[in-house]
């Protein structure tokens, strides 16, 4: 294996590793956004008394 071939192989490995890390980061970001959306819905439901938590005041 010559030097240019080894360099090309290393570049391919680095690109694949970067793609994988970006995919993992994307999934983590989506998870955070989904969690924030759910929390926002719960807060809105608590404030309005509509949704998963119903506020009954006698």
N, C-alpha and C positions, 0 to 999 in steps of 0.2 A: 504494500500500500504506500503510495507516495504522499508527500506532504499536502498537496492540494486536495487529494481525495479525503484525507483525514480531516482537513479543515472544513470541507463541504459536509462531511458526516457530522461534525461537531456543530455546525451551523444549523443543520436540520434538527438535531436533538434539542438545541437551544430554542428554536422556533416552536417545536412541539411542546416543550416545557412551558414556554410563555403562553401558548394557546390554552394549555390545561389550567394554568394559574388564573388566566382571565376568565375562564369558564367557572372555576370555583368561586372567584370573586363576584361574578355575575349572580350566581345562585345565592350567595350570602346576602348580597344587596337586595335581591328580590324577596328573600325571607324577611329581612328587616322592614322593607316597605309593606309587606303583607301584614306583619305584626303591628306596625304603626297604624295601618288602615283599620285593623280590627279594634285596636284600642280606641281610635277615634270614634268608631261606631258605638262602642260601649259607653264612652263619655257622653256622646249625643243622646243615647238612649236614657242614660241616667238623668240628664238635664231636662229632657222633654217628657220623661215618663213613658216613652213609647219604645218598645223593643224588648230586649231580653230582661231588663229590669223595669218593673212597673212600680212607680211611686204612688202609693195610696195614702192620702192624707185625710184623716177623719176630722 
